[in-house]
């Protein structure tokens, strides 16, 4: 989520409140599934937050084999389709 959106507040403070690290994507990086996959792998990211439409794009175009560290995916901001 771009940091200018109000929903990003919990994304900043939740990891810090439980002793985790915060990994921020480069500008516009949240729209690039390949970049996200690389970042997830490099940084060992465990928690992701997507709007459902971007999660769909990520699942279709990201390198999921690089995302073995992910244990949790949070979706908000749009209706979550049952198929997803």
MARNUKE-743158 format. One record per residue: x, y, z of N, C-alpha, C, O, CB in turn; residue number from 1; residue in three letters. Coordinates in pm, 1 decimal, padded with zeros to 6 digits. Last residue first. Glycine has a CB too. Layout:
N
{site {X Y Z} {X Y Z} {X Y Z} {X Y Z} {X Y Z} NUM 'ALA'}
...
END
This chain:
84
{site {-01070.4 -01654.5 -00549.7} {-00934.5 -01617.6 -00512.0} {-00896.1 -01686.1 -00383.3} {-00784.6 -01667.8 -00334.5} {-00920.7 -01466.0 -00497.7} 84 'UNK'}
{site {-01334.5 -01723.4 -00566.6} {-01238.8 -01797.6 -00648.8} {-01094.3 -01767.9 -00609.9} {-01005.5 -01849.3 -00635.3} {-01259.9 -01765.0 -00795.7} 83 'UNK'}
{site {-01464.1 -01531.7 -00413.2} {-01452.6 -01668.0 -00360.9} {-01348.0 -01747.9 -00437.6} {-01279.6 -01831.9 -00379.1} {-01588.0 -01739.3 -00367.4} 82 'UNK'}
{site {-01310.0 -01209.9 -00398.5} {-01384.4 -01311.0 -00473.5} {-01361.1 -01450.7 -00415.3} {-01250.0 -01483.0 -00373.2} {-01344.0 -01307.8 -00622.0} 81 'UNK'}
{site {-01346.5 -00965.0 -00170.4} {-01258.6 -01078.9 -00197.2} {-01338.8 -01186.0 -00269.9} {-01427.0 -01247.5 -00210.0} {-01196.9 -01135.5 -00065.0} 80 'UNK'}
{site {-01385.8 -00621.2 -00238.9} {-01449.4 -00750.1 -00210.9} {-01353.8 -00861.6 -00251.4} {-01287.8 -00852.9 -00355.0} {-01585.9 -00763.6 -00286.2} 79 'UNK'}
{site {-01116.7 -00417.0 -00113.6} {-01209.5 -00458.7 -00219.4} {-01278.0 -00586.3 -00171.7} {-01233.6 -00650.6 -00076.6} {-01135.1 -00481.3 -00357.7} 78 'UNK'}
{site {-00975.3 -00370.8 00120.2} {-00992.9 -00262.0 00025.3} {-01086.5 -00290.6 -00089.7} {-01131.7 -00198.0 -00157.1} {-00863.6 -00224.7 -00028.8} 77 'UNK'}
{site {-00760.9 -00656.7 00178.5} {-00859.7 -00557.2 00218.6} {-00876.1 -00456.6 00105.8} {-00800.5 -00457.1 00008.7} {-00818.2 -00486.3 00350.7} 76 'UNK'}
{site {-00589.1 -00945.6 00287.7} {-00655.9 -00874.5 00178.1} {-00754.9 -00775.6 00237.1} {-00824.6 -00806.4 00333.8} {-00727.8 -00973.7 00081.4} 75 'UNK'}
{site {-00285.9 -01091.5 00384.4} {-00400.6 -01012.2 00426.4} {-00456.2 -00942.2 00303.5} {-00380.9 -00885.9 00224.1} {-00361.8 -00909.3 00537.8} 74 'UNK'}
{site {-00120.1 -01386.8 00433.8} {-00159.7 -01289.9 00331.3} {-00287.4 -01222.6 00379.2} {-00385.6 -01289.8 00410.8} {-00180.3 -01358.4 00190.6} 73 'UNK'}
{site {00152.2 -01555.3 00579.3} {00025.3 -01486.1 00599.9} {00002.6 -01388.0 00485.8} {00093.6 -01315.4 00445.7} {00023.2 -01412.8 00736.7} 72 'UNK'}
{site {00396.1 -01660.8 00529.3} {00307.4 -01740.9 00613.8} {00168.5 -01680.0 00626.1} {00076.8 -01744.3 00677.1} {00367.8 -01757.5 00751.5} 71 'UNK'}
{site {00664.4 -01671.5 00308.1} {00533.5 -01612.3 00335.8} {00447.4 -01710.0 00416.0} {00428.2 -01825.2 00377.0} {00462.2 -01573.3 00203.8} 70 'UNK'}
{site {00893.2 -01799.1 00228.4} {00892.1 -01741.0 00362.7} {00754.5 -01689.4 00403.6} {00730.4 -01666.0 00522.0} {00992.3 -01628.5 00370.6} 69 'UNK'}
{site {00866.2 -01872.1 -00038.6} {00851.8 -01974.2 00064.8} {00847.1 -01921.0 00206.5} {00801.2 -01991.0 00296.8} {00962.4 -02070.0 00054.2} 68 'UNK'}
{site {00869.1 -01742.0 -00285.4} {00795.0 -01683.7 -00173.4} {00772.4 -01782.2 -00059.4} {00670.2 -01776.0 00008.9} {00662.1 -01631.9 -00221.5} 67 'UNK'}
{site {00964.6 -01841.8 -00515.3} {01056.9 -01758.2 -00438.6} {00994.9 -01708.5 -00308.5} {01061.0 -01640.4 -00230.2} {01101.9 -01639.9 -00522.3} 66 'UNK'}
{site {00752.2 -01959.2 -00636.9} {00851.3 -02048.3 -00576.7} {00952.2 -01971.0 -00492.1} {01018.3 -02029.3 -00406.2} {00924.0 -02127.3 -00685.2} 65 'UNK'}
{site {00617.5 -01749.3 -00758.4} {00570.9 -01797.4 -00629.1} {00670.3 -01889.8 -00561.2} {00672.0 -01897.9 -00438.4} {00440.1 -01868.0 -00645.4} 64 'UNK'}
{site {00673.1 -01490.5 -00915.5} {00750.9 -01614.0 -00907.8} {00724.5 -01673.7 -00770.1} {00800.8 -01651.0 -00676.2} {00905.9 -01588.1 -00931.8} 63 'UNK'}
{site {00365.5 -01352.5 -01049.7} {00480.9 -01353.6 -00960.3} {00552.3 -01488.0 -00965.5} {00497.5 -01586.8 -01014.2} {00437.9 -01322.1 -00816.7} 62 'UNK'}
{site {00135.2 -01377.5 -01202.7} {00258.3 -01330.5 -01266.3} {00382.2 -01331.9 -01177.9} {00493.4 -01314.1 -01227.7} {00237.6 -01193.7 -01315.4} 61 'UNK'}
{site {-00084.2 -01466.6 -01056.4} {-00073.8 -01505.4 -01197.1} {00063.6 -01475.3 -01256.8} {00104.4 -01541.3 -01352.3} {-00180.4 -01434.7 -01277.6} 60 'UNK'}
{site {-00047.2 -01350.3 -00807.7} {-00054.0 -01496.5 -00817.1} {-00036.7 -01545.0 -00960.7} {00019.0 -01652.2 -00984.0} {-00187.0 -01546.7 -00761.4} 59 'UNK'}
{site {-00057.9 -01076.7 -00880.8} {00063.3 -01134.2 -00823.0} {00064.0 -01286.3 -00837.2} {00165.7 -01344.5 -00875.0} {00076.0 -01094.9 -00675.3} 58 'UNK'}
{site {-00323.8 -01054.7 -00967.9} {-00213.7 -01026.6 -01061.4} {-00084.9 -01089.9 -01010.4} {-00010.5 -01150.0 -01087.8} {-00194.8 -00873.6 -01080.5} 57 'UNK'}
{site {-00450.3 -01114.4 -00721.1} {-00474.3 -01197.2 -00839.9} {-00362.2 -01179.0 -00941.8} {-00311.3 -01277.0 -00996.0} {-00610.2 -01162.2 -00903.7} 56 'UNK'}
{site {-00361.4 -00901.7 -00567.2} {-00323.1 -01037.8 -00528.8} {-00341.3 -01130.9 -00647.7} {-00256.9 -01217.0 -00672.5} {-00406.6 -01087.2 -00407.6} 55 'UNK'}
{site {-00492.7 -00693.0 -00695.5} {-00346.7 -00702.2 -00707.7} {-00295.8 -00838.8 -00663.4} {-00196.1 -00887.1 -00717.1} {-00279.3 -00592.2 -00625.1} 54 'UNK'}
{site {-00756.8 -00752.1 -00619.9} {-00722.3 -00745.7 -00762.5} {-00571.1 -00754.2 -00783.4} {-00525.9 -00816.3 -00879.6} {-00776.6 -00616.1 -00825.0} 53 'UNK'}
{site {-00749.2 -00743.0 -00331.5} {-00769.0 -00868.0 -00405.0} {-00730.3 -00862.5 -00552.1} {-00675.9 -00959.7 -00604.3} {-00910.6 -00908.5 -00394.7} 52 'UNK'}
{site {-00471.5 -00563.9 -00206.1} {-00611.9 -00558.8 -00245.2} {-00631.3 -00682.9 -00331.8} {-00537.4 -00724.4 -00399.8} {-00650.4 -00422.3 -00322.7} 51 'UNK'}
{site {-00245.2 -00721.0 00028.3} {-00286.4 -00687.1 -00107.9} {-00433.3 -00648.0 -00110.5} {-00511.3 -00693.4 -00026.8} {-00261.0 -00805.0 -00203.4} 50 'UNK'}
{site {00024.8 -00782.9 00224.4} {-00106.4 -00718.3 00224.8} {-00136.9 -00671.3 00083.7} {-00062.8 -00591.2 00026.6} {-00111.3 -00599.1 00325.7} 49 'UNK'}
{site {00212.5 -01046.4 00378.8} {00182.1 -00962.2 00263.1} {00043.9 -00901.3 00280.1} {-00043.7 -00960.9 00342.8} {00190.0 -01043.5 00131.2} 48 'UNK'}
{site {00471.4 -01166.2 00580.3} {00333.5 -01118.1 00575.2} {00316.7 -01023.2 00457.8} {00396.2 -00931.0 00439.1} {00294.3 -01048.3 00707.4} 47 'UNK'}
{site {00740.1 -01237.1 00553.4} {00645.4 -01338.2 00601.5} {00499.9 -01296.7 00585.5} {00412.5 -01383.0 00577.7} {00672.5 -01368.3 00746.1} 46 'UNK'}
{site {01035.1 -01201.9 00361.2} {00906.6 -01144.7 00401.7} {00810.4 -01256.5 00441.2} {00799.9 -01357.7 00372.0} {00846.1 -01058.7 00287.8} 45 'UNK'}
{site {01308.9 -01221.8 00303.8} {01243.1 -01320.9 00389.0} {01109.6 -01273.1 00443.1} {01075.2 -01300.6 00558.0} {01333.0 -01357.6 00503.6} 44 'UNK'}
{site {01439.4 -01057.8 00126.0} {01419.0 -01006.7 00261.5} {01353.9 -01107.8 00355.8} {01344.6 -01082.2 00475.9} {01334.7 -00882.9 00256.1} 43 'UNK'}
{site {01447.8 -01209.6 -00112.2} {01569.7 -01146.5 -00059.5} {01555.6 -01109.6 00088.2} {01649.0 -01128.0 00166.3} {01603.6 -01021.3 -00140.9} 42 'UNK'}
{site {01174.7 -01283.5 -00149.5} {01280.7 -01383.1 -00134.6} {01403.7 -01323.2 -00066.2} {01456.9 -01381.8 00028.1} {01319.2 -01440.5 -00271.5} 41 'UNK'}
{site {01049.7 -01033.9 -00169.6} {01004.5 -01131.6 -00070.4} {01114.3 -01233.8 -00043.7} {01143.0 -01266.5 00071.5} {00875.6 -01202.2 -00118.0} 40 'UNK'}
{site {01186.2 -00929.8 -00392.0} {01198.0 -00865.0 -00261.3} {01157.5 -00960.2 -00149.9} {01224.1 -00966.5 -00046.5} {01112.1 -00738.3 -00256.1} 39 'UNK'}
{site {01101.8 -01103.5 -00595.5} {01244.5 -01089.1 -00564.6} {01264.9 -01030.6 -00425.4} {01350.7 -01076.4 -00349.9} {01313.4 -01000.5 -00669.4} 38 'UNK'}
{site {00824.2 -01053.5 -00589.7} {00877.0 -01188.1 -00564.1} {01023.8 -01182.8 -00524.4} {01065.4 -01250.1 -00430.1} {00859.5 -01277.1 -00687.9} 37 'UNK'}
{site {00822.6 -00780.4 -00662.5} {00773.7 -00822.9 -00531.6} {00826.6 -00960.8 -00495.4} {00869.5 -00982.7 -00382.1} {00621.2 -00823.2 -00529.3} 36 'UNK'}
{site {00922.9 -00795.5 -00925.5} {00996.8 -00721.1 -00822.7} {00953.3 -00765.6 -00683.5} {01037.3 -00786.2 -00595.9} {00975.5 -00568.8 -00839.2} 35 'UNK'}
{site {00710.4 -00939.8 -01039.6} {00846.9 -00994.1 -01041.1} {00932.4 -00926.4 -00934.2} {01005.8 -00993.1 -00861.3} {00911.3 -00975.9 -01180.7} 34 'UNK'}
{site {00482.4 -00768.3 -01001.3} {00491.0 -00900.2 -00937.6} {00631.7 -00959.0 -00934.6} {00669.0 -01022.4 -00835.8} {00400.4 -00995.4 -01008.3} 33 'UNK'}
{site {00444.5 -00446.4 -00942.5} {00535.9 -00528.7 -01022.4} {00555.8 -00665.3 -00956.4} {00637.4 -00677.7 -00865.0} {00672.4 -00457.1 -01040.2} 32 'UNK'}
{site {00318.4 -00270.5 -00778.5} {00247.9 -00307.3 -00901.7} {00327.8 -00403.9 -00988.8} {00283.1 -00439.7 -01097.8} {00215.5 -00182.8 -00981.5} 31 'UNK'}
{site {00485.9 -00199.0 -00578.3} {00370.4 -00281.3 -00540.3} {00289.4 -00326.0 -00662.5} {00201.1 -00410.8 -00650.1} {00280.2 -00203.8 -00444.0} 30 'UNK'}
{site {00661.7 -00018.9 -00687.8} {00700.1 -00160.1 -00683.5} {00586.0 -00252.6 -00647.7} {00587.9 -00370.8 -00682.0} {00810.7 -00179.3 -00585.8} 29 'UNK'}
{site {00615.7 00250.4 -00672.8} {00541.6 00175.5 -00774.9} {00576.3 00026.1 -00777.6} {00524.6 -00047.3 -00861.7} {00568.4 00235.6 -00911.1} 28 'UNK'}
{site {00914.1 00278.9 -00496.8} {00800.3 00350.7 -00554.5} {00744.3 00272.1 -00672.3} {00818.9 00232.0 -00761.6} {00841.7 00493.4 -00599.1} 27 'UNK'}
{site {00993.3 -00037.2 -00337.8} {01030.5 00088.0 -00404.0} {00903.1 00154.2 -00457.5} {00797.3 00091.6 -00462.2} {01134.0 00062.5 -00520.0} 26 'UNK'}
{site {00845.0 -00159.6 -00033.9} {00873.0 -00170.1 -00177.4} {00916.1 -00034.0 -00230.5} {00880.3 00070.2 -00175.7} {00748.5 -00222.3 -00255.1} 25 'UNK'}
{site {00976.7 -00212.8 00285.4} {00896.8 -00127.1 00198.4} {00941.4 -00144.9 00054.1} {01060.8 -00145.2 00024.1} {00908.5 00021.1 00241.0} 24 'UNK'}
{site {00953.2 -00404.9 00563.6} {01016.6 -00400.2 00431.9} {00924.5 -00320.1 00340.9} {00808.2 -00355.7 00322.0} {01043.3 -00545.1 00374.2} 23 'UNK'}
{site {01011.8 -00398.3 00900.5} {00923.0 -00346.4 00797.3} {01001.6 -00338.9 00667.5} {01105.6 -00273.4 00661.9} {00864.7 -00206.6 00836.5} 22 'UNK'}
{site {01055.2 -00666.9 01131.0} {01109.4 -00561.3 01046.0} {01003.6 -00519.9 00945.5} {00916.0 -00598.9 00910.2} {01238.8 -00607.9 00974.0} 21 'UNK'}
{site {00909.2 -00723.3 01461.8} {00942.9 -00760.7 01323.8} {01008.3 -00642.2 01252.3} {01015.5 -00531.8 01306.4} {00816.0 -00807.5 01246.6} 20 'UNK'}
{site {00810.0 -00666.6 01714.2} {00951.6 -00698.1 01698.6} {00994.4 -00740.8 01559.7} {01105.9 -00790.0 01542.1} {00987.2 -00803.7 01792.2} 19 'UNK'}
{site {00553.5 -00578.9 01721.9} {00577.7 -00718.6 01762.2} {00720.8 -00762.8 01732.7} {00749.3 -00882.4 01726.8} {00479.6 -00811.8 01690.8} 18 'UNK'}
{site {00548.8 -00321.4 01633.0} {00495.2 -00347.3 01767.1} {00520.7 -00489.8 01813.8} {00510.5 -00518.5 01933.1} {00346.7 -00319.4 01769.6} 17 'UNK'}
{site {00639.0 -00340.6 01372.9} {00727.8 -00281.0 01472.0} {00680.7 -00309.5 01613.9} {00762.3 -00320.7 01705.4} {00738.0 -00130.9 01450.0} 16 'UNK'}
{site {00416.7 -00448.9 01240.9} {00542.0 -00524.9 01250.1} {00633.7 -00470.9 01359.8} {00698.2 -00548.0 01430.9} {00615.1 -00522.0 01116.2} 15 'UNK'}
{site {00223.2 -00231.3 01296.2} {00204.0 -00369.1 01341.8} {00335.5 -00446.3 01347.3} {00364.7 -00505.6 01451.2} {00106.0 -00441.2 01250.4} 14 'UNK'}
{site {00301.2 00011.6 01169.4} {00319.4 -00006.4 01313.2} {00302.5 -00149.3 01362.1} {00363.3 -00185.6 01462.8} {00224.3 00080.1 01385.3} 13 'UNK'}
{site {00259.4 -00006.7 00888.8} {00384.1 00047.1 00944.0} {00405.6 00004.1 01088.6} {00516.0 -00035.4 01125.9} {00384.1 00199.1 00935.2} 12 'UNK'}
{site {00005.1 -00110.4 00865.6} {00115.7 -00180.8 00800.4} {00250.8 -00132.6 00852.8} {00345.9 -00210.5 00860.1} {00108.8 -00161.6 00648.5} 11 'UNK'}
{site {-00154.4 00078.5 00985.7} {-00132.2 -00048.5 01057.4} {-00016.0 -00125.6 00996.9} {00054.1 -00198.1 01067.6} {-00259.5 -00135.4 01054.8} 10 'UNK'}
{site {-00128.1 00277.1 00779.1} {-00084.5 00302.8 00916.8} {-00059.9 00172.3 00991.5} {00044.6 00156.6 01054.5} {-00188.9 00387.1 00991.4} 9 'UNK'}
{site {-00240.5 00225.0 00534.0} {-00099.8 00187.9 00552.7} {-00053.1 00205.5 00696.8} {00052.3 00153.3 00733.2} {-00012.0 00270.4 00461.0} 8 'UNK'}
{site {-00489.3 00330.3 00518.1} {-00480.4 00190.0 00557.6} {-00335.5 00147.9 00582.6} {-00311.2 00045.2 00646.0} {-00542.9 00101.0 00450.4} 7 'UNK'}
{site {-00450.9 00587.7 00413.0} {-00470.9 00571.4 00556.7} {-00457.0 00426.4 00603.2} {-00416.8 00402.4 00717.0} {-00606.6 00623.5 00595.0} 6 'UNK'}
{site {-00186.5 00630.8 00178.1} {-00320.3 00580.2 00208.9} {-00333.2 00555.4 00358.0} {-00239.6 00508.2 00422.4} {-00349.9 00450.9 00130.3} 5 'UNK'}
{site {00078.5 00694.9 00151.2} {-00015.5 00806.3 00158.5} {-00158.3 00760.6 00187.8} {-00243.5 00843.7 00219.3} {-00012.7 00884.3 00029.1} 4 'UNK'}
{site {00228.2 00467.2 00111.2} {00221.1 00520.7 00246.9} {00126.0 00638.0 00260.7} {00095.0 00677.7 00373.0} {00356.9 00562.4 00291.7} 3 'UNK'}
{site {00066.6 00218.7 -00088.8} {00142.5 00343.1 -00081.4} {00123.3 00408.7 00056.1} {00013.2 00405.6 00110.9} {00099.3 00440.0 -00194.5} 2 'UNK'}
{site {00084.4 -00117.8 00000.0} {00000.0 00000.0 00000.0} {00088.9 00124.1 00000.0} {00179.5 00133.2 00082.8} {-00096.0 -00000.2 00122.1} 1 'UNK'}
END
